[in-house]
């Protein structure tokens, strides 16, 4: 079985957006096993995270799970996101990026550790109408 291409695409779109002065954002399925985000900011089982260099510290897109530290409501928070939980990465200014559409199956080891943090995960819901239009960048 080959490695997932999702982490590579996340890194590529982040670099592209940053190099062009755009603000990269992740759309994450917050109930995916292993996701650690501030729950008060989750809406409909999803959270959008600004991962621009000025918004986060210690961003590590090369490891699994993705990791960074950010402030939410003035409070520091260490965020962890398995790449399989990323539904999209896009530039806030123009909506361009990559939509993965659904979560990706992860390691059973990751799922077991995430089950303790998220006792009853819900399946991600489809995006609401009116969200930014994203286009696949090839």
C-alpha positions in Angstrom: 0.0 0.0 0.0 1.4 3.4 -1.0 1.6 6.4 1.3 -1.2 8.9 1.3 -0.7 11.9 -1.0 -2.7 14.2 1.4 0.3 15.3 3.6 2.3 16.2 0.5 -0.6 18.3 -1.0 -1.1 20.0 2.3 2.5 21.1 2.4 2.5 22.1 -1.2 -0.6 24.3 -1.0 0.6 25.8 2.3 3.9 26.8 0.6 2.2 28.1 -2.5 -0.3 30.2 -0.5 2.5 31.6 1.7 4.8 32.4 -1.2 2.0 34.3 -2.9 1.1 36.4 0.1 -2.2 34.5 0.7 -3.5 33.2 4.1 -3.5 29.4 4.2 -6.5 27.8 6.0 -7.3 24.2 6.9 -10.8 22.8 7.0 -10.7 20.0 9.5 -13.2 17.3 10.6 -13.0 18.0 14.3 -14.5 14.6 15.3 -11.9 12.6 13.5 -9.8 10.4 15.8 -6.7 12.1 17.1 -7.8 15.7 16.3 -7.0 18.1 19.2 -8.6 21.5 18.7 -10.4 23.9 21.0 -13.9 22.4 21.0 -15.7 25.8 21.6 -14.7 26.8 18.0 -16.0 23.7 16.3 -19.2 24.2 14.2 -21.1 21.4 12.7 -18.2 19.0 13.5 -15.7 21.1 11.6 -13.2 23.8 12.3 -11.3 26.2 10.0 -7.8 26.9 11.1 -5.6 29.8 9.9 -2.1 28.3 9.5 -0.3 31.3 8.2 3.1 32.0 9.6 1.8 35.1 11.6 -1.1 33.1 13.1 0.8 30.0 14.4 4.0 29.0 16.1 6.1 25.9 15.6 4.1 24.7 12.6 5.1 21.2 11.6 3.5 20.0 8.4 6.1 17.2 7.9 5.0 15.0 10.8 1.9 13.0 11.5 -0.2 14.4 13.0 0.3 18.0 11.8 1.1 20.1 14.8 1.2 23.8 15.8 0.6 26.2 18.6 -1.9 29.0 18.2 -4.0 31.4 20.3 -7.8 31.1 20.5 -9.5 33.9 22.3 -6.2 35.0 23.6 -5.4 31.6 25.1 -2.5 29.5 23.8 -3.5 26.0 22.5 -1.4 23.2 21.0 -3.3 21.9 18.0 -2.9 18.4 16.5 -4.5 17.3 13.2 -4.0 13.9 11.6 -3.7 14.6 7.8 -6.6 12.3 7.2 -8.9 14.8 9.1 -8.0 17.6 6.7 -11.0 18.2 4.4 -9.5 21.1 2.5 -6.5 23.5 2.4 -7.1 26.8 0.7 -6.2 30.4 0.5 -8.6 32.6 2.4 -8.3 35.5 -0.2 -9.4 33.6 -3.3 -10.6 30.1 -2.1 -8.1 28.4 -4.3 -6.5 25.2 -3.0 -7.4 21.5 -2.7 -10.6 19.9 -1.5 -10.2 16.4 -0.3 -14.0 16.1 0.3 -14.0 13.5 3.0 -11.8 12.1 5.7 -9.2 9.5 5.0 -8.8 6.2 7.0 -6.0 6.5 9.5 -3.8 4.2 11.5 -5.6 2.0 14.0 -3.0 3.1 16.5 -4.0 6.8 15.9 -7.7 5.9 16.0 -7.3 4.2 19.4 -5.5 7.2 21.0 -8.1 9.5 19.4 -11.0 7.5 20.8 -10.0 8.4 24.3 -10.0 12.1 23.4 -13.2 12.0 21.4 -15.5 9.4 23.0 -18.3 9.5 20.5 -17.1 10.7 17.1 -19.7 11.8 14.6 -19.3 11.5 10.9 -18.4 14.8 9.2 -21.4 16.7 7.7 -21.4 18.0 4.2 -20.5 21.7 3.9 -23.3 24.3 4.3 -24.2 26.3 1.2 -22.6 29.7 1.1 -19.1 28.5 2.0 -16.2 29.7 -0.2 -15.9 28.0 -3.6 -12.7 26.1 -3.7 -11.0 24.9 -6.9 -8.6 22.0 -7.3 -5.2 23.3 -8.3 -3.4 20.9 -10.6 
